[in-house]
């Protein structure tokens, strides 16, 4: 999946545009310059094309003396890691020195660039867009990220310029093997788990959060398991290390999730699942990957008879409606239940790559549909004729019926639950499509 980085000077509307592209208010938006410090990342879908988006905020407060240096670092890293740069400027201010400096870096790069002139809220402001031809980055696109004006044409241009595959993509050794990515916040034990599984000090481990900077792949072939194991940098909410390295690590970790088959999400038992853990979990679900939750440092918890059961129920409530994600409690430092992690990840991968025959699907699902048919909509009665699994990498099913446009989301959830009852898809997302017969 391609990666698009939104760059630009402070207060030009990058976060507002990011929220519009991903379809939710994920990034904080304020008129104050430099509000965005966190690394926001999400997915955008346009006309059947999907790509990842990264908002390159992170300018610190009261750091006027180093703005120029920090902007340069952010843009250079975005150029190196992204497949396309979305450069955002503001129509009212015209071309500023910061804009010219960023544009100079982008012109020298070989990455495609789309220039978005933001805050074109009225037809009169449209005339100001033409000034930005002076940046030498091709056609400027006048948009208003606040009300959505012009964003459709902008997305068309992005899709047109995005490469089918990342230009720097390489076929790695063992790429045909299952790929398990260990993800989570910093300092939850990701590198320690990798070292424990491999039986060697493959990755550096320290008590300092953010030790791992890059995504490191290792070949694993023990105890009847064979796969590629990927240790990633921690995805944190607020940067507490050098700004450019933090951004670099986040982008690499996002790529690791997108290129994996199963993600092993590690959680600190002492803190439980927090907001940032949920952000990472949602990123896994949006990318339609298999998932295993690993609650590490279980040896530090004071336990009673029902501690594990209560902890499991607490996690399940937070993950709802995804209530069939495997949960493994470990103490990596004591090598407690680490093989259970492998067994759970392998089982999820088997579910993830499972193919079910059309006859088996229809034998199981048609009686369920007959017992509970789709509710009529505006006097229209819906008849589902047959079901088949689509030839996609993730579990996807097509239900052929006479009026697919009248099947509502609650009934799609019913179909998904029945699929999970009859066929084991534990730890996997399921895609339901209604098609005309």
N, C-alpha and C positions, 0 to 999 in steps of 0.2 A: 504494500500500500504506500502511496506517495505521501510525502510530508511537506506541508506548506508552512512557512514561518512568516508571521506578520511583524514587520519592522517599521520603525519610524521614530521621530523625536517625541518627547512627552506631550500629552494632552492633544493629540490629533484624532483621537477616537479609536485607537487600536482595540481596546477591550470591548467597546460597544460593537465594533465590527465582528470581533471574535464571538461574542454572545449571539449575534445574529446568524453567523455561519453555523455554529453548533446547535442552534435552536433552543438555547436556554440561557438564563441569567447566571452564568457560572463565574464570570470575572466581575469584580467590584468596579463600578463606574462612578467617577466623580469629576467635577471641574478642576480639582486641584491636580497640578502636574505631579507625576511620580507616584500616584496611588498604587499602581500595580507593582507588587514585589514578588508575589508567588508565580510559579511557573504553571500557567494554565494550559491544558491540552485537551483536545476533544476531537470528535469526528464530524465531518460534514458530508452530506449526501446530496447530489444534484443530478437530476435526470439519469438515475441509475449508476452514477459514478461516485465512488467514495474516496475520501482522502483525509488524512489527519491534519489538524491545525494546531500550531503552537503560538501563543501570545508571548512576545518577547518583551515583557515589562521588566521590572526589577530595578528601576532607578531609585537609589536611596535618598532619603530626605536630607536636606542641608549639605549636599555634596556638589555644589555648583562648580568647584574647582576641578572635579574629575568627570563631569558629565561627558565631555568630549571623548575622553579615554574610554569610559564605560560604554558609550554608544558604539564606538569602534569595535570593542571586544564583542558586544552582542551581535553586531551585524556580521562580523567575520565568522563567528561560530555558526550563525544561521546560514551563511553562504556555504560553509563546509558541510553541514549536516543535512540541509534541506534539498528537496528536488525542485522547489520553486519559491521565490521570494515575493511576498505581497507587500509592496512598499506603500505606506499610507502617509499622505501629506494633507494639509488643510488649505482650503480654497481662500479663506479670508486673509491669511497672512502672506500668501504668495510663497515664493521660493526663499527659504531662510538659509543661513550659513550651515546649520546642521543638516538640512535637506540636501544641500549641495555636496556636503562632505560624504553623506551616506550614498548619494547617487554616484559619486566618483568611485567609491568602492564597488558598487554594484555593476557599473559600466565595465569595469576591468575583469569581472568574474565571467565564467562561462555558464552560469546558472540562468534559467529563464526568469524574467522579472515582470510582474504586473503592477502598474502604477495606479493606485486608487486615490483620487482627489476627494477627500471627505468633506462633509458639512455643506454639500450643495443642496440646500433645502428649498431654494426657490429657482424659478427659471432665470431670473436676473443673474444669479451667481454662476450659471452655466458658462457665461462668457469668460469667467475667471479661470476655467479649467484649461483653456488653450495656452495660458502662460507656462504650464508645466511641461510643454514640449521642450522647453529650454533645458530640462534635466537630461535629455538625450537617452531616455529609457523607453522610447516608443510611445504609443497612443495612451494618453491619460484618460482614465475612466471616472467621470463625475458620479459620485454616489452620496447618499445620506444614510449612514449606518444607523442613525436614530430612527428614521421612519421606513427604511428599506428601499428607498428610491435608487434605482440603478444597480442594485446588488445582483439582480438576475443576469444582466449583461456582463457584469464583472465575473460572476461564476462561470458563465459560458466561456469567457476568455481564459480563466484559470484552467478549466477542463481542456480547452484547446491546446494550451501550452504545457500541460503536465505530461511527462513521459509515461509511456505504458508501464514501464518498470523503472525503478531508480537507476540512474546512469552508473552509479558506483556499486550496483549490486553485483556480487560475485557468488558463484556456486561453491559453497563450502564443502569440505570433506565431510562425508556422512550426512549430507543434506537430506538424503532419503530416509534417514532414521527419525523416530519421534523426537521432537524438540521440547524439552521441559525447561521453562524459565522460572527461576526463583526470584520473586519480586516482593516488595514491601518497603516500609519506611526505613530510614537509616538505623543501624545498631539493633536490629531484631534478630540477628544471627544468620543472615543469608550466606555469607562467606564461610562461617563456621559449619553450616550444614553441608555446603559444597565440599569442604575439606574432609568432613566426617564420612561422607558418602564415597569420596574418591580414595580415602585412606592415606592421604598425603597433604602437606601444607601447600596446596595449589594456589590459594589466594591469601593475601595479607589480611590478618585479623587483629584489630586493636579495639580498645574501649571507645575510641573517638568516633563519633558519628560522621559518616561521609568518607570513610577510608577508601572504599571501592569507588573508582571513578568511571571505569569502563565496563561494558558487558563482555564477560569472559566465557567462551564456550569450551567445554571439556567433553571428551568421549568417555562414556561409561559402559562397561561390559562385565558385570559381576552378578552373581546370584540369579542367573537366568534373565537378567534385564540388560537391554542394549539400547542406548539412546544418547542424544546430545544434551548435556546439562549446561544451562546458561546462568551464571551468577551476574546479577545486575547491580547498578548503583541504586542507593536508596532514593525513593521518590518522596521528598519532604514537602511540607507546606510552606515553610519560610526558610530562605537561604541563610545558613549560618557559616558557610565557608565562602571562598573566593567566588565572586559572582559568575565569571565566565566559565569556571570549571563546573559550577552547579548546573548551569544551563546545558553545557555539553553532556553531563551525566544524564540529565532528564531526557534529552532527545535520544540518546543511545538506549535508555531503558524503555522508552516508548516503542522504539524499533524492535527491541527484544520481545516485547509483548506481542506486537503485530506479527512477528515472524515465528512465533512459537505455536505449538499445538495445545499444550497444557501449561497453565501458570500455577505455580505453587506460591500462594500468598501467605507470607509469614507475618504473624501477629505476636506482639509482646504480651505474655500472659498477665503481667502486672498492670497493664493499661487497658487491655481488652481492645475491641474494635472501635477505633476513633474515626473522626470525620475524614482524615486523610486515608485511612485504610479503606473506607467506603468509596473514596474517590478512585483509588487504585482498582478496587473490585468492580466498580462501574465501568472503568476503562477496559477491564478484561471482558466484561459482558458485552460492551459495545462492539468489541472486536470479535465477538462470537467464539471465544476460546474456552477450552475446558478449564476447570478450576478446582483446586484443593486448598482448603484452609489449614494452615499449620500453626497451632498455638505453641510457641516456643517459651522456654524458661519456666516450664511447668513446675520445676523443682523449687522455685522461689515462692510458690503459692502455699499458704496455709490451708490444709484440706480437711474436709469432714466426709461423711459417707456419701453425700450427694453433690459434692463440689463440681465434679466433671459433668454430671447431668445438668445441673443448674447453669453451668457455664455454656454448655452446648445449646440449651434453650435460649439463653440470652443472645448468643450469636445468631441463632436461627431467626429470632424476632427482628434483628437488625438487617438480615439479608433478605427478608421476605420481599417479594413472593418467591424468591429462589430458595426453596426450603429443602433441596436435596443435594446440597454441596457437601462433599465429604469433609469431616473435621478430624484432624489428628493432633493429639496432645504430645508434645515432645520436650525433652531436655537434651539439646544437642551436645552440651558440654559433658553430659553423662552418657551420651550415645543411647538415650532411651527412646525407643519406638521410631528410630530414624528409618528402618527398613519398612515400617508401616507407611511412611510417606511415599516410598517408591511403589509399594503395592497399590496404594490408593491412586497415585498419578498414572500408573500403567492401566488400572481398571478404567479410569476416566478416559484415557486415550483410546482404549478399546471401544468404549461407548461412543466417543467422538468420531471414530472412523467406521462405525457399524453401518452395514448395508442390510436393509430388510427387503425381502421380496414383496412384490405387489400383491401376490395372493395372500401372504401372511398378514399384510397390512389390512386388506379388505376383510379377511375372515375375522380379525380382531375388532376393527373399528366400525364397520357397517352395522353390526348389531347394537353397538353403543349409540350410534347416530339414530338408529331406528327407535330406540327406547327414549332418546331425548333429542328430537329433531331441532333444527334451528328455529327460533321464534319467527313467526310471520312478521313482515315489516310492510306497513301501509297496504295491507290486504294481499301481499305477495307471499306465496308459500315457496320455501326454498327446499330443493331436493338435491342432496349430495349423492352423486352417482358412484364414484370410486376414488381411491387414494393411491398415490404412488410417491416413492422417495425420489427426490431430485438428485442428479449426479453432481452434487457440490461437495466440497471438503467437509463442511459442517453439516450436522443433521438438519435437513430441510425437506418439507413434505408439501405436496400439491394436492388439494382437495378440489375435485372437479364437480361443479354444480351448475344449475340453470341460472341463478341470480347471485353471483359472487359479491356484487356491490352491496347487497343487503345483509350480509353476514357481519355482525358487530363484534367488537373486541372481546366482550365477555364470553361469547360462544367460541372464539378462537382459543381463549384460555382453557375452556372446557375440553376442546380437542387436544390441546397440549397435555393437559393433566391425564387424559385417557391414554395418550401415547406413552406417557411415563409409567402408567400403571401396567400396561401390557408389555412394554419393552424397556429394558434398563438403560436409561439415559442419565444416570446419576452424574452430576458434575458438569453437564453440558447444557448449552442453550439450544433451543429448538426453534426453527423458523417455520411458520405456518403461512401458506399461500393459498388463496382461493382463486380458482381459475374457471373461465367459462367452458362449459361442456356443450 
